[in-house]
Amino acid sequence: MCEGEIREKLEFERTNSRYKAERRRASELEEELNTASSKCRELSRQLLDANEVNDALTREINGLRARAAMASDRRLMSSSRDMRRFGSSNSLSRGEDFVPVFPRNTSSVGGSDAGEARPSSRTTPGGSTYGQSEDGDSTKT
């Protein structure tokens, strides 16, 4: 073999070696790309799942807020009905007379007149009493 052929052979081997190294590097980069793509797809799925959960929780929170608002409205309406029916807490503590909103039936037990006012009681249905405490505040005992 002549010197030129040896140089060509060495040059070919170096080129072949560089080619193989670049192929390995390309293969490694492709593997990294596949791994990164897989992670990206997984994160995208997790993000979609998190968004779905977030939407469901938002709907649930809005529903609970609506229920709470309706319950609050009912309590307000109920408490205003109770105030009309039983008088305010101020009238209980001052001992003012109770004026019924609805006329009483004359055929009811006790037979009172429809326009008759009944004095407010200082005793609650549970047996406790409303009245002035020692410090002058109105309390339920």
N, CA, C and O atoms as CSV, one atom per row, in Angstrom:
chain,resi,resn,atom,element,x,y,z
A,1,MET,N,N,0.831,-1.172,0.000
A,1,MET,CA,C,0.000,0.000,0.000
A,1,MET,C,C,0.874,1.232,0.000
A,1,MET,O,O,1.902,1.324,0.672
A,2,CYS,N,N,0.429,2.117,-0.749
A,2,CYS,CA,C,1.226,3.337,-0.823
A,2,CYS,C,C,0.776,4.341,0.207
A,2,CYS,O,O,-0.265,4.202,0.850
A,3,GLU,N,N,1.579,5.330,0.335
A,3,GLU,CA,C,1.336,6.340,1.353
A,3,GLU,C,C,0.023,7.067,1.131
A,3,GLU,O,O,-0.640,7.394,2.115
A,4,GLY,N,N,-0.376,7.329,-0.041
A,4,GLY,CA,C,-1.639,8.011,-0.376
A,4,GLY,C,C,-2.849,7.176,0.010
A,4,GLY,O,O,-3.850,7.685,0.514
A,5,GLU,N,N,-2.724,5.871,-0.243
A,5,GLU,CA,C,-3.838,4.995,0.121
A,5,GLU,C,C,-3.999,4.913,1.636
A,5,GLU,O,O,-5.114,4.852,2.155
A,6,ILE,N,N,-2.849,4.912,2.342
A,6,ILE,CA,C,-2.908,4.861,3.807
A,6,ILE,C,C,-3.581,6.125,4.347
A,6,ILE,O,O,-4.413,6.053,5.251
A,7,ARG,N,N,-3.217,7.279,3.789
A,7,ARG,CA,C,-3.836,8.535,4.220
A,7,ARG,C,C,-5.336,8.517,3.957
A,7,ARG,O,O,-6.134,8.924,4.801
A,8,GLU,N,N,-5.698,8.048,2.793
A,8,GLU,CA,C,-7.122,7.977,2.444
A,8,GLU,C,C,-7.859,7.048,3.396
A,8,GLU,O,O,-8.974,7.334,3.831
A,9,LYS,N,N,-7.207,5.919,3.714
A,9,LYS,CA,C,-7.832,4.965,4.625
A,9,LYS,C,C,-7.993,5.582,6.011
A,9,LYS,O,O,-9.048,5.442,6.629
A,10,LEU,N,N,-6.952,6.269,6.510
A,10,LEU,CA,C,-7.042,6.935,7.815
A,10,LEU,C,C,-8.119,8.026,7.794
A,10,LEU,O,O,-8.910,8.165,8.727
A,11,GLU,N,N,-8.121,8.781,6.715
A,11,GLU,CA,C,-9.136,9.845,6.572
A,11,GLU,C,C,-10.531,9.232,6.554
A,11,GLU,O,O,-11.460,9.754,7.170
A,12,PHE,N,N,-10.664,8.118,5.841
A,12,PHE,CA,C,-11.968,7.426,5.784
A,12,PHE,C,C,-12.379,6.931,7.167
A,12,PHE,O,O,-13.540,7.070,7.554
A,13,GLU,N,N,-11.441,6.356,7.913
A,13,GLU,CA,C,-11.746,5.856,9.251
A,13,GLU,C,C,-12.147,6.998,10.187
A,13,GLU,O,O,-13.092,6.865,10.966
A,14,ARG,N,N,-11.411,8.142,10.106
A,14,ARG,CA,C,-11.765,9.302,10.935
A,14,ARG,C,C,-13.148,9.826,10.570
A,14,ARG,O,O,-13.956,10.145,11.443
A,15,THR,N,N,-13.404,9.908,9.297
A,15,THR,CA,C,-14.713,10.388,8.836
A,15,THR,C,C,-15.803,9.419,9.267
A,15,THR,O,O,-16.868,9.826,9.732
A,16,ASN,N,N,-15.521,8.135,9.105
A,16,ASN,CA,C,-16.484,7.108,9.521
A,16,ASN,C,C,-16.722,7.183,11.032
A,16,ASN,O,O,-17.857,7.041,11.488
A,17,SER,N,N,-15.665,7.404,11.805
A,17,SER,CA,C,-15.774,7.520,13.255
A,17,SER,C,C,-16.620,8.750,13.633
A,17,SER,O,O,-17.486,8.669,14.504
A,18,ARG,N,N,-16.358,9.895,12.964
A,18,ARG,CA,C,-17.168,11.101,13.215
A,18,ARG,C,C,-18.631,10.867,12.857
A,18,ARG,O,O,-19.542,11.295,13.565
A,19,TYR,N,N,-18.827,10.178,11.739
A,19,TYR,CA,C,-20.204,9.873,11.307
A,19,TYR,C,C,-20.927,9.041,12.363
A,19,TYR,O,O,-22.071,9.336,12.707
A,20,LYS,N,N,-20.265,8.000,12.880
A,20,LYS,CA,C,-20.871,7.145,13.902
A,20,LYS,C,C,-21.147,7.940,15.185
A,20,LYS,O,O,-22.191,7.771,15.815
A,21,ALA,N,N,-20.194,8.811,15.566
A,21,ALA,CA,C,-20.378,9.635,16.768
A,21,ALA,C,C,-21.584,10.571,16.588
A,21,ALA,O,O,-22.388,10.744,17.505
A,22,GLU,N,N,-21.694,11.162,15.417
A,22,GLU,CA,C,-22.827,12.060,15.143
A,22,GLU,C,C,-24.147,11.288,15.116
A,22,GLU,O,O,-25.172,11.796,15.569
A,23,ARG,N,N,-24.124,10.068,14.589
A,23,ARG,CA,C,-25.340,9.237,14.610
A,23,ARG,C,C,-25.742,8.903,16.036
A,23,ARG,O,O,-26.924,8.957,16.376
A,24,ARG,N,N,-24.756,8.554,16.887
A,24,ARG,CA,C,-25.056,8.302,18.304
A,24,ARG,C,C,-25.642,9.558,18.956
A,24,ARG,O,O,-26.630,9.491,19.689
A,25,ARG,N,N,-25.017,10.696,18.676
A,25,ARG,CA,C,-25.501,11.956,19.255
A,25,ARG,C,C,-26.919,12.252,18.770
A,25,ARG,O,O,-27.768,12.669,19.557
A,26,ALA,N,N,-27.176,12.040,17.489
A,26,ALA,CA,C,-28.521,12.261,16.944
A,26,ALA,C,C,-29.523,11.310,17.591
A,26,ALA,O,O,-30.652,11.701,17.890
A,27,SER,N,N,-29.113,10.070,17.804
A,27,SER,CA,C,-29.983,9.084,18.444
A,27,SER,C,C,-30.283,9.495,19.888
A,27,SER,O,O,-31.425,9.398,20.337
A,28,GLU,N,N,-29.256,9.954,20.616
A,28,GLU,CA,C,-29.463,10.412,21.991
A,28,GLU,C,C,-30.393,11.631,22.038
A,28,GLU,O,O,-31.275,11.722,22.892
A,29,LEU,N,N,-30.175,12.566,21.102
A,29,LEU,CA,C,-31.034,13.756,21.052
A,29,LEU,C,C,-32.477,13.382,20.720
A,29,LEU,O,O,-33.423,13.952,21.263
A,30,GLU,N,N,-32.625,12.416,19.820
A,30,GLU,CA,C,-33.969,11.947,19.472
A,30,GLU,C,C,-34.642,11.300,20.684
A,30,GLU,O,O,-35.835,11.492,20.919
A,31,GLU,N,N,-33.865,10.535,21.447
A,31,GLU,CA,C,-34.396,9.914,22.657
A,31,GLU,C,C,-34.802,10.989,23.675
A,31,GLU,O,O,-35.861,10.890,24.294
A,32,GLU,N,N,-33.959,12.012,23.845
A,32,GLU,CA,C,-34.296,13.122,24.743
A,32,GLU,C,C,-35.563,13.839,24.278
A,32,GLU,O,O,-36.412,14.215,25.086
A,33,LEU,N,N,-35.672,14.022,22.959
A,33,LEU,CA,C,-36.858,14.675,22.398
A,33,LEU,C,C,-38.106,13.849,22.676
A,33,LEU,O,O,-39.144,14.395,23.050
A,34,ASN,N,N,-38.009,12.527,22.496
A,34,ASN,CA,C,-39.150,11.658,22.783
A,34,ASN,C,C,-39.537,11.715,24.263
A,34,ASN,O,O,-40.720,11.761,24.601
A,35,THR,N,N,-38.524,11.712,25.142
A,35,THR,CA,C,-38.782,11.807,26.582
A,35,THR,C,C,-39.449,13.138,26.917
A,35,THR,O,O,-40.422,13.178,27.670
A,36,ALA,N,N,-38.920,14.232,26.353
A,36,ALA,CA,C,-39.497,15.557,26.606
A,36,ALA,C,C,-40.921,15.642,26.056
A,36,ALA,O,O,-41.799,16.224,26.692
A,37,SER,N,N,-41.149,15.065,24.879
A,37,SER,CA,C,-42.499,15.069,24.298
A,37,SER,C,C,-43.466,14.277,25.163
A,37,SER,O,O,-44.611,14.679,25.367
A,38,SER,N,N,-42.988,13.145,25.669
A,38,SER,CA,C,-43.820,12.326,26.548
A,38,SER,C,C,-44.175,13.089,27.821
A,38,SER,O,O,-45.326,13.077,28.255
A,39,LYS,N,N,-43.182,13.754,28.418
A,39,LYS,CA,C,-43.445,14.562,29.613
A,39,LYS,C,C,-44.421,15.694,29.302
A,39,LYS,O,O,-45.305,16.000,30.102
A,40,CYS,N,N,-44.254,16.304,28.144
A,40,CYS,CA,C,-45.145,17.395,27.738
A,40,CYS,C,C,-46.579,16.894,27.593
A,40,CYS,O,O,-47.513,17.551,28.051
A,41,ARG,N,N,-46.761,15.735,26.960
A,41,ARG,CA,C,-48.105,15.164,26.822
A,41,ARG,C,C,-48.710,14.847,28.184
A,41,ARG,O,O,-49.889,15.110,28.420
A,42,GLU,N,N,-47.898,14.278,29.084
A,42,GLU,CA,C,-48.379,13.953,30.432
A,42,GLU,C,C,-48.786,15.223,31.179
A,42,GLU,O,O,-49.833,15.261,31.826
A,43,LEU,N,N,-47.951,16.263,31.085
A,43,LEU,CA,C,-48.290,17.531,31.744
A,43,LEU,C,C,-49.546,18.154,31.135
A,43,LEU,O,O,-50.354,18.751,31.846
A,44,SER,N,N,-49.707,18.013,29.825
A,44,SER,CA,C,-50.918,18.527,29.172
A,44,SER,C,C,-52.153,17.797,29.683
A,44,SER,O,O,-53.182,18.419,29.949
A,45,ARG,N,N,-52.051,16.474,29.821
A,45,ARG,CA,C,-53.176,15.701,30.371
A,45,ARG,C,C,-53.480,16.133,31.803
A,45,ARG,O,O,-54.640,16.306,32.175
A,46,GLN,N,N,-52.424,16.306,32.602
A,46,GLN,CA,C,-52.630,16.744,33.983
A,46,GLN,C,C,-53.274,18.128,34.034
A,46,GLN,O,O,-54.140,18.387,34.869
A,47,LEU,N,N,-52.847,19.008,33.140
A,47,LEU,CA,C,-53.427,20.351,33.085
A,47,LEU,C,C,-54.902,20.292,32.698
A,47,LEU,O,O,-55.726,20.991,33.286
A,48,LEU,N,N,-55.235,19.464,31.717
A,48,LEU,CA,C,-56.639,19.310,31.328
A,48,LEU,C,C,-57.464,18.748,32.482
A,48,LEU,O,O,-58.572,19.213,32.747
A,49,ASP,N,N,-56.916,17.741,33.169
A,49,ASP,CA,C,-57.613,17.170,34.331
A,49,ASP,C,C,-57.803,18.218,35.423
A,49,ASP,O,O,-58.876,18.322,36.017
A,50,ALA,N,N,-56.747,18.997,35.682
A,50,ALA,CA,C,-56.838,20.039,36.711
A,50,ALA,C,C,-57.877,21.090,36.318
A,50,ALA,O,O,-58.621,21.574,37.171
A,51,ASN,N,N,-57.933,21.444,35.033
A,51,ASN,CA,C,-58.935,22.412,34.572
A,51,ASN,C,C,-60.346,21.858,34.728
A,51,ASN,O,O,-61.261,22.586,35.112
A,52,GLU,N,N,-60.526,20.573,34.431
A,52,GLU,CA,C,-61.846,19.957,34.602
A,52,GLU,C,C,-62.257,19.950,36.069
A,52,GLU,O,O,-63.401,20.256,36.403
A,53,VAL,N,N,-61.317,19.598,36.940
A,53,VAL,CA,C,-61.608,19.600,38.381
A,53,VAL,C,C,-61.916,21.019,38.842
A,53,VAL,O,O,-62.847,21.238,39.617
A,54,ASN,N,N,-61.131,21.982,38.363
A,54,ASN,CA,C,-61.355,23.379,38.725
A,54,ASN,C,C,-62.741,23.841,38.277
A,54,ASN,O,O,-63.448,24.509,39.031
A,55,ASP,N,N,-63.128,23.485,37.051
A,55,ASP,CA,C,-64.457,23.858,36.556
A,55,ASP,C,C,-65.554,23.219,37.401
A,55,ASP,O,O,-66.539,23.872,37.745
A,56,ALA,N,N,-65.379,21.946,37.733
A,56,ALA,CA,C,-66.384,21.255,38.552
A,56,ALA,C,C,-66.485,21.896,39.932
A,56,ALA,O,O,-67.586,22.108,40.441
A,57,LEU,N,N,-65.340,22.205,40.539
A,57,LEU,CA,C,-65.357,22.842,41.860
A,57,LEU,C,C,-65.956,24.247,41.793
A,57,LEU,O,O,-66.656,24.668,42.714
A,58,THR,N,N,-65.685,24.968,40.711
A,58,THR,CA,C,-66.268,26.302,40.546
A,58,THR,C,C,-67.781,26.201,40.445
A,58,THR,O,O,-68.499,26.995,41.053
A,59,ARG,N,N,-68.276,25.217,39.670
A,59,ARG,CA,C,-69.728,25.026,39.575
A,59,ARG,C,C,-70.310,24.675,40.942
A,59,ARG,O,O,-71.366,25.179,41.324
A,60,GLU,N,N,-69.610,23.800,41.678
A,60,GLU,CA,C,-70.093,23.403,42.999
A,60,GLU,C,C,-70.117,24.598,43.957
A,60,GLU,O,O,-71.077,24.783,44.706
A,61,ILE,N,N,-69.056,25.401,43.925
A,61,ILE,CA,C,-69.002,26.585,44.795
A,61,ILE,C,C,-70.124,27.546,44.442
A,61,ILE,O,O,-70.787,28.078,45.333
A,62,ASN,N,N,-70.346,27.775,43.148
A,62,ASN,CA,C,-71.422,28.683,42.735
A,62,ASN,C,C,-72.782,28.151,43.175
A,62,ASN,O,O,-73.646,28.918,43.599
A,63,GLY,N,N,-72.968,26.833,43.073
A,63,GLY,CA,C,-74.220,26.236,43.535
A,63,GLY,C,C,-74.403,26.405,45.030
A,63,GLY,O,O,-75.494,26.730,45.501
A,64,LEU,N,N,-73.319,26.180,45.781
A,64,LEU,CA,C,-73.397,26.347,47.237
A,64,LEU,C,C,-73.650,27.802,47.616
A,64,LEU,O,O,-74.397,28.085,48.552
A,65,ARG,N,N,-73.023,28.723,46.884
A,65,ARG,CA,C,-73.274,30.148,47.154
A,65,ARG,C,C,-74.728,30.498,46.877
A,65,ARG,O,O,-75.351,31.240,47.636
A,66,ALA,N,N,-75.265,29.961,45.787
A,66,ALA,CA,C,-76.670,30.228,45.456
A,66,ALA,C,C,-77.583,29.651,46.532
A,66,ALA,O,O,-78.545,30.296,46.949
A,67,ARG,N,N,-77.273,28.415,46.987
A,67,ARG,CA,C,-78.088,27.816,48.051
A,67,ARG,C,C,-77.993,28.632,49.329
A,67,ARG,O,O,-78.993,28.833,50.018
A,68,ALA,N,N,-76.786,29.105,49.647
A,68,ALA,CA,C,-76.606,29.913,50.862
A,68,ALA,C,C,-77.373,31.221,50.742
A,68,ALA,O,O,-77.976,31.679,51.713
A,69,ALA,N,N,-77.356,31.829,49.551
A,69,ALA,CA,C,-78.090,33.080,49.356
A,69,ALA,C,C,-79.591,32.839,49.483
A,69,ALA,O,O,-80.300,33.644,50.086
A,70,MET,N,N,-80.079,31.728,48.914
A,70,MET,CA,C,-81.509,31.425,49.027
A,70,MET,C,C,-81.874,31.147,50.477
A,70,MET,O,O,-82.922,31.587,50.950
A,71,ALA,N,N,-81.016,30.419,51.186
A,71,ALA,CA,C,-81.287,30.130,52.596
A,71,ALA,C,C,-81.277,31.417,53.409
A,71,ALA,O,O,-82.090,31.591,54.317
A,72,SER,N,N,-80.363,32.311,53.086
A,72,SER,CA,C,-80.298,33.594,53.781
A,72,SER,C,C,-81.557,34.405,53.502
A,72,SER,O,O,-82.115,35.026,54.407
A,73,ASP,N,N,-82.005,34.397,52.238
A,73,ASP,CA,C,-83.240,35.106,51.894
A,73,ASP,C,C,-84.416,34.508,52.643
A,73,ASP,O,O,-85.279,35.236,53.134
A,74,ARG,N,N,-84.456,33.183,52.734
A,74,ARG,CA,C,-85.549,32.529,53.467
A,74,ARG,C,C,-85.506,32.902,54.943
A,74,ARG,O,O,-86.541,33.159,55.558
A,75,ARG,N,N,-84.286,32.932,55.514
A,75,ARG,CA,C,-84.171,33.311,56.926
A,75,ARG,C,C,-84.639,34.740,57.128
A,75,ARG,O,O,-85.329,35.040,58.102
A,76,LEU,N,N,-84.263,35.634,56.200
A,76,LEU,CA,C,-84.691,37.026,56.325
A,76,LEU,C,C,-86.202,37.124,56.219
A,76,LEU,O,O,-86.842,37.834,56.995
A,77,MET,N,N,-86.777,36.402,55.250
A,77,MET,CA,C,-88.232,36.432,55.100
A,77,MET,C,C,-88.881,35.803,56.320
A,77,MET,O,O,-89.882,36.317,56.820
A,78,SER,N,N,-88.331,34.705,56.806
A,78,SER,CA,C,-88.891,34.024,57.960
A,78,SER,C,C,-88.790,34.904,59.195
A,78,SER,O,O,-89.740,34.995,59.972
A,79,SER,N,N,-87.642,35.557,59.382
A,79,SER,CA,C,-87.490,36.389,60.573
A,79,SER,C,C,-88.411,37.595,60.503
A,79,SER,O,O,-88.910,38.036,61.538
A,80,SER,N,N,-88.656,38.147,59.308
A,80,SER,CA,C,-89.586,39.278,59.229
A,80,SER,C,C,-91.015,38.804,59.477
A,80,SER,O,O,-91.813,39.536,60.061
A,81,ARG,N,N,-91.354,37.574,59.036
A,81,ARG,CA,C,-92.677,37.019,59.349
A,81,ARG,C,C,-92.806,36.807,60.846
A,81,ARG,O,O,-93.837,37.120,61.442
A,82,ASP,N,N,-91.737,36.264,61.458
A,82,ASP,CA,C,-91.763,36.038,62.902
A,82,ASP,C,C,-91.892,37.349,63.651
A,82,ASP,O,O,-92.593,37.424,64.660
A,83,MET,N,N,-91.222,38.382,63.168
A,83,MET,CA,C,-91.304,39.681,63.831
A,83,MET,C,C,-92.744,40.190,63.774
A,83,MET,O,O,-93.254,40.716,64.764
A,84,ARG,N,N,-93.395,40.039,62.634
A,84,ARG,CA,C,-94.791,40.492,62.526
A,84,ARG,C,C,-95.692,39.627,63.397
A,84,ARG,O,O,-96.628,40.125,64.022
A,85,ARG,N,N,-95.405,38.327,63.435
A,85,ARG,CA,C,-96.265,37.411,64.161
A,85,ARG,C,C,-96.086,37.533,65.671
A,85,ARG,O,O,-97.067,37.520,66.415
A,86,PHE,N,N,-94.857,37.651,66.122
A,86,PHE,CA,C,-94.586,37.618,67.555
A,86,PHE,C,C,-94.156,38.959,68.124
A,86,PHE,O,O,-93.981,39.067,69.337
A,87,GLY,N,N,-93.981,39.972,67.312
A,87,GLY,CA,C,-93.501,41.255,67.806
A,87,GLY,C,C,-91.988,41.252,67.825
A,87,GLY,O,O,-91.371,40.191,67.731
A,88,SER,N,N,-91.381,42.421,67.944
A,88,SER,CA,C,-89.927,42.501,67.941
A,88,SER,C,C,-89.391,42.162,69.318
A,88,SER,O,O,-90.143,42.099,70.290
A,89,SER,N,N,-88.101,41.947,69.392
A,89,SER,CA,C,-87.488,41.641,70.686
A,89,SER,C,C,-87.566,42.857,71.598
A,89,SER,O,O,-87.570,42.708,72.820
A,90,ASN,N,N,-87.628,44.067,71.023
A,90,ASN,CA,C,-87.751,45.269,71.848
A,90,ASN,C,C,-89.092,45.296,72.560
A,90,ASN,O,O,-89.166,45.682,73.727
A,91,SER,N,N,-90.164,44.887,71.866
A,91,SER,CA,C,-91.472,44.898,72.516
A,91,SER,C,C,-91.513,43.868,73.636
A,91,SER,O,O,-92.224,44.062,74.622
A,92,LEU,N,N,-90.760,42.772,73.502
A,92,LEU,CA,C,-90.725,41.775,74.570
A,92,LEU,C,C,-90.021,42.331,75.802
A,92,LEU,O,O,-90.466,42.126,76.931
A,93,SER,N,N,-88.931,43.029,75.573
A,93,SER,CA,C,-88.175,43.518,76.720
A,93,SER,C,C,-88.875,44.703,77.379
A,93,SER,O,O,-88.712,44.911,78.581
A,94,ARG,N,N,-89.655,45.492,76.619
A,94,ARG,CA,C,-90.354,46.634,77.210
A,94,ARG,C,C,-91.721,46.253,77.733
A,94,ARG,O,O,-92.351,47.039,78.441
A,95,GLY,N,N,-92.198,45.050,77.398
A,95,GLY,CA,C,-93.498,44.604,77.889
A,95,GLY,C,C,-94.659,45.217,77.125
A,95,GLY,O,O,-95.759,45.324,77.668
A,96,GLU,N,N,-94.441,45.627,75.863
A,96,GLU,CA,C,-95.524,46.214,75.077
A,96,GLU,C,C,-96.508,45.140,74.665
A,96,GLU,O,O,-96.196,43.949,74.675
A,97,ASP,N,N,-97.692,45.577,74.306
A,97,ASP,CA,C,-98.737,44.646,73.898
A,97,ASP,C,C,-98.447,44.075,72.523
A,97,ASP,O,O,-97.815,44.712,71.681
A,98,PHE,N,N,-98.926,42.862,72.323
A,98,PHE,CA,C,-98.805,42.176,71.041
A,98,PHE,C,C,-100.066,42.429,70.238
A,98,PHE,O,O,-101.172,42.212,70.732
A,99,VAL,N,N,-99.909,42.887,69.003
A,99,VAL,CA,C,-101.054,43.095,68.127
A,99,VAL,C,C,-100.963,42.041,67.037
A,99,VAL,O,O,-100.025,42.058,66.241
A,100,PRO,N,N,-101.932,41.115,66.987
A,100,PRO,CA,C,-101.844,40.040,65.997
A,100,PRO,C,C,-102.020,40.573,64.583
A,100,PRO,O,O,-102.807,41.490,64.347
A,101,VAL,N,N,-101.279,39.988,63.647
A,101,VAL,CA,C,-101.389,40.361,62.246
A,101,VAL,C,C,-102.644,39.741,61.653
A,101,VAL,O,O,-103.344,40.383,60.870
A,102,PHE,N,N,-102.931,38.505,62.018
A,102,PHE,CA,C,-104.105,37.817,61.513
A,102,PHE,C,C,-105.172,37.809,62.603
A,102,PHE,O,O,-104.866,37.509,63.757
A,103,PRO,N,N,-106.420,38.132,62.260
A,103,PRO,CA,C,-107.469,38.118,63.290
A,103,PRO,C,C,-107.661,36.707,63.811
A,103,PRO,O,O,-107.552,35.736,63.062
A,104,ARG,N,N,-107.943,36.601,65.089
A,104,ARG,CA,C,-108.145,35.294,65.708
A,104,ARG,C,C,-109.548,34.806,65.417
A,104,ARG,O,O,-110.486,35.598,65.324
A,105,ASN,N,N,-109.683,33.550,65.279
A,105,ASN,CA,C,-110.974,32.929,65.015
A,105,ASN,C,C,-111.772,32.916,66.318
A,105,ASN,O,O,-111.275,32.464,67.349
A,106,THR,N,N,-113.003,33.409,66.269
A,106,THR,CA,C,-113.809,33.494,67.486
A,106,THR,C,C,-114.270,32.131,67.946
A,106,THR,O,O,-114.695,31.969,69.090
A,107,SER,N,N,-114.188,31.143,67.063
A,107,SER,CA,C,-114.608,29.806,67.467
A,107,SER,C,C,-113.450,29.010,68.059
A,107,SER,O,O,-113.617,27.834,68.384
A,108,SER,N,N,-112.277,29.629,68.205
A,108,SER,CA,C,-111.138,28.902,68.757
A,108,SER,C,C,-111.326,28.704,70.248
A,108,SER,O,O,-112.156,29.360,70.877
A,109,VAL,N,N,-110.556,27.805,70.795
A,109,VAL,CA,C,-110.635,27.533,72.225
A,109,VAL,C,C,-110.240,28.802,72.966
A,109,VAL,O,O,-109.203,29.395,72.668
A,110,GLY,N,N,-111.028,29.211,73.896
A,110,GLY,CA,C,-110.778,30.449,74.615
A,110,GLY,C,C,-111.702,31.539,74.133
A,110,GLY,O,O,-112.002,32.461,74.893
A,111,GLY,N,N,-112.170,31.471,72.890
A,111,GLY,CA,C,-113.168,32.358,72.318
A,111,GLY,C,C,-112.887,33.836,72.473
A,111,GLY,O,O,-113.788,34.575,72.870
A,112,SER,N,N,-111.688,34.309,72.181
A,112,SER,CA,C,-111.405,35.730,72.308
A,112,SER,C,C,-111.891,36.473,71.079
A,112,SER,O,O,-112.099,35.867,70.028
A,113,ASP,N,N,-112.074,37.775,71.199
A,113,ASP,CA,C,-112.524,38.614,70.085
A,113,ASP,C,C,-111.409,38.745,69.062
A,113,ASP,O,O,-110.231,38.594,69.386
A,114,ALA,N,N,-111.800,39.034,67.798
A,114,ALA,CA,C,-110.837,39.114,66.715
A,114,ALA,C,C,-109.899,40.294,66.885
A,114,ALA,O,O,-108.724,40.176,66.537
A,115,GLY,N,N,-110.350,41.410,67.396
A,115,GLY,CA,C,-109.503,42.586,67.508
A,115,GLY,C,C,-108.790,42.685,68.835
A,115,GLY,O,O,-108.061,43.650,69.062
A,116,GLU,N,N,-108.969,41.743,69.704
A,116,GLU,CA,C,-108.396,41.814,71.042
A,116,GLU,C,C,-106.878,41.671,70.986
A,116,GLU,O,O,-106.346,40.774,70.332
A,117,ALA,N,N,-106.195,42.575,71.687
A,117,ALA,CA,C,-104.742,42.505,71.755
A,117,ALA,C,C,-104.350,41.712,72.989
A,117,ALA,O,O,-104.995,41.805,74.033
A,118,ARG,N,N,-103.304,40.946,72.860
A,118,ARG,CA,C,-102.843,40.101,73.949
A,118,ARG,C,C,-101.521,40.665,74.456
A,118,ARG,O,O,-100.629,40.936,73.653
A,119,PRO,N,N,-101.371,40.848,75.759
A,119,PRO,CA,C,-100.083,41.349,76.257
A,119,PRO,C,C,-98.993,40.317,76.000
A,119,PRO,O,O,-99.228,39.109,76.052
A,120,SER,N,N,-97.806,40.820,75.724
A,120,SER,CA,C,-96.703,39.899,75.446
A,120,SER,C,C,-96.286,39.194,76.721
A,120,SER,O,O,-96.350,39.753,77.816
A,121,SER,N,N,-95.859,37.962,76.555
A,121,SER,CA,C,-95.458,37.151,77.692
A,121,SER,C,C,-93.957,37.245,77.851
A,121,SER,O,O,-93.229,37.336,76.863
A,122,ARG,N,N,-93.496,37.224,79.067
A,122,ARG,CA,C,-92.060,37.232,79.310
A,122,ARG,C,C,-91.511,35.813,79.381
A,122,ARG,O,O,-90.319,35.626,79.626
A,123,THR,N,N,-92.355,34.819,79.173
A,123,THR,CA,C,-91.915,33.429,79.190
A,123,THR,C,C,-91.949,32.885,77.774
A,123,THR,O,O,-92.953,33.024,77.074
A,124,THR,N,N,-90.860,32.268,77.351
A,124,THR,CA,C,-90.784,31.687,76.011
A,124,THR,C,C,-91.428,30.316,76.026
A,124,THR,O,O,-91.648,29.746,77.095
A,125,PRO,N,N,-91.738,29.771,74.841
A,125,PRO,CA,C,-92.334,28.437,74.793
A,125,PRO,C,C,-91.469,27.381,75.476
A,125,PRO,O,O,-91.996,26.376,75.954
A,126,GLY,N,N,-90.164,27.585,75.531
A,126,GLY,CA,C,-89.275,26.617,76.162
A,126,GLY,C,C,-89.220,26.760,77.671
A,126,GLY,O,O,-88.561,25.964,78.341
A,127,GLY,N,N,-89.905,27.765,78.225
A,127,GLY,CA,C,-89.936,27.930,79.667
A,127,GLY,C,C,-88.931,28.938,80.186
A,127,GLY,O,O,-88.953,29.267,81.372
A,128,SER,N,N,-88.038,29.443,79.320
A,128,SER,CA,C,-87.104,30.456,79.792
A,128,SER,C,C,-87.809,31.808,79.780
A,128,SER,O,O,-88.880,31.951,79.191
A,129,THR,N,N,-87.211,32.782,80.423
A,129,THR,CA,C,-87.877,34.084,80.536
A,129,THR,C,C,-87.035,35.163,79.901
A,129,THR,O,O,-85.805,35.114,79.912
A,130,TYR,N,N,-87.744,36.160,79.334
A,130,TYR,CA,C,-87.098,37.355,78.837
A,130,TYR,C,C,-87.192,38.388,79.939
A,130,TYR,O,O,-88.209,38.462,80.629
A,131,GLY,N,N,-86.185,39.163,80.114
A,131,GLY,CA,C,-86.285,40.209,81.107
A,131,GLY,C,C,-84.990,40.971,81.229
A,131,GLY,O,O,-84.012,40.675,80.543
A,132,GLN,N,N,-84.991,41.959,82.109
A,132,GLN,CA,C,-83.822,42.782,82.330
A,132,GLN,C,C,-82.829,42.028,83.199
A,132,GLN,O,O,-83.202,41.426,84.206
A,133,SER,N,N,-81.572,42.066,82.805
A,133,SER,CA,C,-80.537,41.482,83.643
A,133,SER,C,C,-80.102,42.530,84.650
A,133,SER,O,O,-80.589,43.660,84.624
A,134,GLU,N,N,-79.205,42.168,85.520
A,134,GLU,CA,C,-78.764,43.092,86.550
A,134,GLU,C,C,-78.080,44.310,85.966
A,134,GLU,O,O,-78.138,45.388,86.558
A,135,ASP,N,N,-77.426,44.167,84.807
A,135,ASP,CA,C,-76.743,45.314,84.218
A,135,ASP,C,C,-77.647,46.100,83.279
A,135,ASP,O,O,-77.179,47.036,82.631
A,136,GLY,N,N,-78.923,45.752,83.184
A,136,GLY,CA,C,-79.884,46.518,82.392
A,136,GLY,C,C,-80.043,46.048,80.969
A,136,GLY,O,O,-80.881,46.587,80.246
A,137,ASP,N,N,-79.269,45.055,80.528
A,137,ASP,CA,C,-79.417,44.539,79.168
A,137,ASP,C,C,-80.570,43.560,79.118
A,137,ASP,O,O,-80.859,42.858,80.087
A,138,SER,N,N,-81.229,43.527,77.959
A,138,SER,CA,C,-82.299,42.557,77.779
A,138,SER,C,C,-81.656,41.219,77.469
A,138,SER,O,O,-80.835,41.123,76.557
A,139,THR,N,N,-82.016,40.192,78.213
A,139,THR,CA,C,-81.402,38.879,77.996
A,139,THR,C,C,-82.453,37.800,77.976
A,139,THR,O,O,-83.562,37.976,78.481
A,140,LYS,N,N,-82.091,36.684,77.387
A,140,LYS,CA,C,-82.930,35.493,77.399
A,140,LYS,C,C,-82.252,34.509,78.331
A,140,LYS,O,O,-81.116,34.105,78.084
A,141,THR,N,N,-82.933,34.118,79.397
A,141,THR,CA,C,-82.314,33.222,80.378
A,141,THR,C,C,-82.950,31.866,80.338
A,141,THR,O,O,-82.558,30.978,81.095
